[in-house]
Amino acid sequence: MASLVESEASLRDQAQIWKYLFGFADSMALKCAVELRIPDILHSHPEPITLAQIAAAIPDAPSPDLSYLFRIMRLLVRRKIFTFQQAPDGSEEGCLYGPTSLSRWLLREPPTPPSDPRRGHHLTLAPMVLQENHPWFLDSWHLLSRTVREGGDCPFEKAYGEMFAFAGKNPEFNRLLNEGMACTARITITTILSHYGDGLFRGGDDDGSLVRSIVDVGGGTGSVVSEIVKAYPHIRGINFDRPHVVKTAPEYPGVTHVGGDMFQEVPPADAVFTKASTLPA
């Protein structure tokens, strides 16, 4: 009996190691779904659809492989990203797939109707999925043991050099980084404005406003400060970041983009806003 218990315990331990060993598969499956726009496809249909219908709707896929798609969908159903309905006849072809509240966070286009019609965007983590699972960002994780042995530069710097200098020379990396940072910043600022906006940006002088100008230090492409200005139009917004970052920033009403180095000088304003970023190792 003791040997049987020991064997079962050993198998459970092995199962845990296998789980961690293949943990990357979840991230890769999420990335695949976002790249193929599967969440957008499912959310665009009022009812669950078949695997063949999903495949037919994938952009730029003249001959999608249903067997590979089936494996991806099976894993994401298991992770409760999508729903699954067995076909009445038991056939694989008749099985139906649908969206969930989790898959809404993987949309690359605003849902219809929009999640918040007052805003010109939707809240999503899709850009962060694409950022964190890109080879540029994954490479640094392969250098953790080297970093422990050697010390010095962080893993990303060992792979590519200083991150923002690398972004300044690589437009595609710069885009991935900015879009990933912007999507999480929108989630943060939406929460702040919903719960604390009036307390932070109203009340004080004769016209009801204490803050007349605000500078977002390290504001990326300006999505955060633009939301503040949109909610409180009396505020003049300044988006401050490195020159190569603000160079690609879109225009927002009431927002001025300023390039520079925060360790040298920050544009003057009534209030300063800054947000810590999620960056690779």
C-alpha positions as CSV (number, residue, x, y, z in Angstrom):
1,M,0.0,0.0,0.0
2,A,2.8,2.4,0.9
3,S,4.5,1.8,-2.5
4,L,1.2,2.6,-4.3
5,V,0.8,5.9,-2.4
6,E,4.4,6.8,-3.2
7,S,3.8,6.0,-6.8
8,E,0.6,8.2,-6.9
9,A,2.5,11.0,-5.2
10,S,5.3,10.7,-7.7
11,L,2.9,10.8,-10.6
12,R,1.3,14.0,-9.2
13,D,4.7,15.6,-8.9
14,Q,5.5,14.7,-12.5
15,A,2.1,16.1,-13.6
16,Q,3.0,19.4,-12.0
17,I,6.4,19.6,-13.7
18,W,4.7,18.7,-17.0
19,K,2.2,21.5,-16.4
20,Y,4.9,24.1,-15.9
21,L,7.1,22.7,-18.7
22,F,4.3,23.3,-21.2
23,G,3.0,26.5,-19.7
24,F,4.3,28.4,-22.8
25,A,1.7,26.6,-24.9
26,D,-1.1,28.7,-23.3
27,S,0.6,31.9,-24.3
28,M,1.4,30.7,-27.8
29,A,-2.2,29.6,-28.3
30,L,-3.5,33.0,-27.1
31,K,-1.1,34.7,-29.5
32,C,-2.2,32.5,-32.4
33,A,-5.9,33.3,-31.7
34,V,-5.3,37.0,-31.5
35,E,-3.2,37.0,-34.7
36,L,-5.9,35.0,-36.6
37,R,-8.5,37.3,-35.1
38,I,-10.5,34.4,-33.8
39,P,-12.1,36.3,-30.9
40,D,-13.2,39.0,-33.3
41,I,-14.7,36.4,-35.6
42,L,-16.7,34.7,-32.8
43,H,-17.9,38.0,-31.2
44,S,-19.1,39.2,-34.6
45,H,-21.6,36.3,-34.9
46,P,-24.9,36.2,-32.8
47,E,-24.6,32.4,-32.4
48,P,-21.8,29.9,-32.1
49,I,-20.3,28.8,-35.3
50,T,-18.4,25.8,-36.7
51,L,-14.7,25.3,-37.1
52,A,-15.1,25.6,-40.9
53,Q,-16.9,29.0,-40.5
54,I,-14.1,30.2,-38.3
55,A,-11.5,29.1,-40.8
56,A,-13.3,30.8,-43.7
57,A,-13.4,34.1,-41.8
58,I,-9.7,34.2,-40.9
59,P,-8.0,37.1,-42.8
60,D,-5.3,36.4,-45.4
61,A,-5.7,32.6,-45.1
62,P,-6.5,31.1,-48.5
63,S,-6.1,27.5,-47.3
64,P,-6.3,27.2,-43.5
65,D,-5.5,23.9,-41.9
66,L,-8.5,22.7,-40.0
67,S,-6.6,20.1,-38.0
68,Y,-4.2,22.7,-36.6
69,L,-7.0,25.1,-35.9
70,F,-8.9,22.3,-34.1
71,R,-6.0,21.8,-31.7
72,I,-5.7,25.5,-31.0
73,M,-9.5,25.8,-30.3
74,R,-9.5,22.6,-28.2
75,L,-6.8,24.1,-25.9
76,L,-8.5,27.5,-25.6
77,V,-11.9,25.8,-24.9
78,R,-10.1,23.9,-22.1
79,R,-8.8,27.2,-20.8
80,K,-12.4,28.6,-21.0
81,I,-11.4,31.3,-23.5
82,F,-14.1,30.0,-25.9
83,T,-17.2,27.9,-25.5
84,F,-17.8,24.5,-27.1
85,Q,-21.0,22.6,-28.1
86,Q,-20.8,19.0,-29.2
87,A,-22.6,18.2,-32.4
88,P,-25.8,16.2,-32.0
89,D,-24.4,13.5,-34.4
90,G,-21.1,13.5,-32.6
91,S,-19.2,14.7,-35.7
92,E,-16.3,17.1,-35.4
93,E,-17.6,19.1,-38.3
94,G,-20.9,19.9,-36.5
95,C,-19.3,21.2,-33.3
96,L,-19.9,24.8,-32.4
97,Y,-17.6,27.4,-30.9
98,G,-18.6,30.7,-29.2
99,P,-17.1,33.6,-27.3
100,T,-16.9,34.2,-23.6
101,S,-16.3,37.2,-21.3
102,L,-12.6,36.2,-21.4
103,S,-12.3,36.3,-25.1
104,R,-13.7,39.9,-25.1
105,W,-10.4,40.9,-23.7
106,L,-8.7,39.6,-26.8
107,L,-10.6,41.6,-29.4
108,R,-8.6,43.7,-31.8
109,E,-11.6,45.7,-33.0
110,P,-14.3,47.4,-30.9
111,P,-17.2,45.1,-30.3
112,T,-20.7,45.9,-31.7
113,P,-22.3,47.5,-29.9
114,P,-19.1,49.1,-28.3
115,S,-18.4,48.2,-24.7
116,D,-18.4,51.9,-23.8
117,P,-20.1,54.1,-26.5
118,R,-18.8,57.2,-24.7
119,R,-15.2,56.4,-25.6
120,G,-13.5,56.1,-28.9
121,H,-11.8,52.8,-28.0
122,H,-12.4,49.5,-26.4
123,L,-10.6,47.9,-23.5
124,T,-8.4,45.0,-24.6
125,L,-5.3,43.1,-23.8
126,A,-4.7,41.9,-27.3
127,P,-1.8,44.2,-28.0
128,M,-0.1,43.0,-24.8
129,V,-0.5,39.4,-25.8
130,L,1.2,40.2,-29.1
131,Q,3.9,42.2,-27.4
132,E,4.9,39.8,-24.7
133,N,4.9,36.7,-27.0
134,H,7.0,38.3,-29.7
135,P,10.5,36.8,-30.1
136,W,12.0,40.1,-29.3
137,F,10.4,40.0,-25.8
138,L,10.8,36.2,-25.3
139,D,14.5,36.1,-26.1
140,S,15.4,37.9,-22.9
141,W,13.8,35.1,-20.8
142,H,16.3,32.7,-22.3
143,L,19.1,34.7,-20.7
144,L,17.9,34.5,-17.1
145,S,20.5,32.0,-16.0
146,R,23.2,34.0,-17.8
147,T,22.1,37.1,-15.9
148,V,22.3,35.2,-12.6
149,R,25.8,34.0,-13.4
150,E,27.2,37.3,-14.8
151,G,25.0,40.1,-13.2
152,G,25.3,43.4,-14.9
153,D,22.8,44.2,-17.6
154,C,19.2,42.9,-17.4
155,P,18.3,40.0,-19.7
156,F,16.7,42.3,-22.4
157,E,19.8,44.5,-22.5
158,K,22.0,41.4,-22.8
159,A,20.0,40.4,-25.9
160,Y,19.4,43.7,-27.6
161,G,20.9,46.6,-25.6
162,E,19.1,49.4,-23.9
163,M,15.4,49.0,-24.6
164,F,14.4,52.5,-25.5
165,A,17.5,52.9,-27.7
166,F,16.6,49.7,-29.4
167,A,13.0,51.0,-29.9
168,G,14.4,54.2,-31.4
169,K,16.2,52.2,-34.1
170,N,13.4,49.6,-34.8
171,P,10.0,51.0,-35.7
172,E,8.2,47.6,-35.5
173,F,9.5,47.0,-32.0
174,N,8.6,50.6,-31.1
175,R,5.0,50.0,-32.3
176,L,4.7,46.7,-30.4
177,L,6.0,48.4,-27.2
178,N,3.8,51.5,-27.5
179,E,0.6,49.5,-28.3
180,G,1.2,47.1,-25.5
181,M,1.8,49.9,-23.0
182,A,-1.2,51.9,-24.3
183,C,-3.7,49.0,-23.9
184,T,-2.9,48.5,-20.2
185,A,-2.8,52.2,-19.6
186,R,-6.3,52.6,-21.0
187,I,-7.6,50.0,-18.5
188,T,-5.8,51.8,-15.6
189,I,-7.0,55.3,-16.5
190,T,-10.6,54.1,-17.1
191,T,-10.7,52.8,-13.6
192,I,-9.1,55.9,-12.2
193,L,-11.5,58.2,-14.0
194,S,-14.6,56.1,-13.0
195,H,-13.8,56.1,-9.3
196,Y,-11.5,59.1,-8.6
197,G,-11.8,61.5,-11.5
198,D,-13.9,64.2,-9.9
199,G,-11.9,64.1,-6.7
200,L,-8.7,64.5,-8.7
201,F,-9.6,66.9,-11.4
202,R,-12.5,69.0,-10.0
203,G,-13.1,71.3,-7.1
204,G,-10.9,74.2,-6.0
205,D,-11.2,77.5,-7.8
206,D,-14.2,79.5,-9.1
207,D,-14.8,77.4,-12.2
208,G,-14.8,74.2,-10.2
209,S,-11.3,73.0,-11.3
210,L,-8.2,72.8,-9.4
211,V,-6.1,71.3,-12.2
212,R,-5.9,73.3,-15.4
213,S,-3.0,71.4,-17.0
214,I,-1.5,68.0,-16.6
215,V,1.7,66.3,-18.0
216,D,1.9,62.6,-18.4
217,V,5.5,61.7,-17.9
218,G,6.4,58.6,-20.0
219,G,3.0,58.9,-21.6
220,G,3.8,56.8,-24.7
221,T,1.5,57.7,-27.5
222,G,-0.8,59.8,-25.3
223,S,-3.7,57.5,-24.8
224,V,-3.9,58.1,-21.0
225,V,-3.7,61.9,-21.0
226,S,-6.1,62.0,-23.9
227,E,-8.7,60.2,-21.8
228,I,-8.3,62.7,-19.0
229,V,-8.7,65.6,-21.3
230,K,-11.7,63.9,-23.0
231,A,-13.4,63.5,-19.6
232,Y,-12.4,67.0,-18.3
233,P,-12.1,69.3,-21.4
234,H,-11.0,72.3,-19.3
235,I,-7.6,70.5,-18.7
236,R,-4.7,71.1,-21.1
237,G,-2.9,67.8,-21.6
238,I,0.8,67.4,-22.3
239,N,2.1,63.9,-23.4
240,F,5.8,63.7,-22.6
241,D,8.0,60.9,-23.7
242,R,11.1,60.2,-25.8
243,P,11.2,61.9,-29.2
244,H,11.0,58.6,-31.2
245,V,7.9,57.7,-29.2
246,V,5.9,60.9,-29.5
247,K,6.9,61.0,-33.2
248,T,4.4,58.2,-33.9
249,A,1.7,59.5,-31.5
250,P,-1.7,60.3,-33.0
251,E,-3.2,63.8,-32.6
252,Y,-5.7,64.2,-29.8
253,P,-7.9,67.3,-29.1
254,G,-6.5,69.3,-26.2
255,V,-3.2,67.3,-26.1
256,T,0.3,68.5,-27.0
257,H,3.1,65.9,-27.6
258,V,6.5,66.9,-26.3
259,G,9.7,64.9,-26.7
260,G,12.5,64.9,-24.2
261,D,14.2,63.2,-21.3
262,M,12.5,63.2,-18.0
263,F,15.8,62.9,-16.2
264,Q,16.8,66.2,-17.7
265,E,13.6,68.3,-17.6
266,V,9.8,67.8,-17.5
267,P,7.3,70.3,-19.0
268,P,5.6,72.5,-16.4
269,A,2.0,71.8,-15.5
270,D,-0.4,71.9,-12.5
271,A,-0.2,68.1,-12.1
272,V,2.1,65.3,-13.1
273,F,0.8,61.8,-14.0
274,T,3.1,58.8,-14.4
275,K,2.4,55.1,-14.6
276,A,4.8,52.2,-14.0
277,S,5.1,50.0,-17.1
278,T,5.1,46.2,-17.6
279,L,8.3,45.5,-19.4
280,P,10.2,42.2,-20.2
281,A,13.0,41.0,-18.0
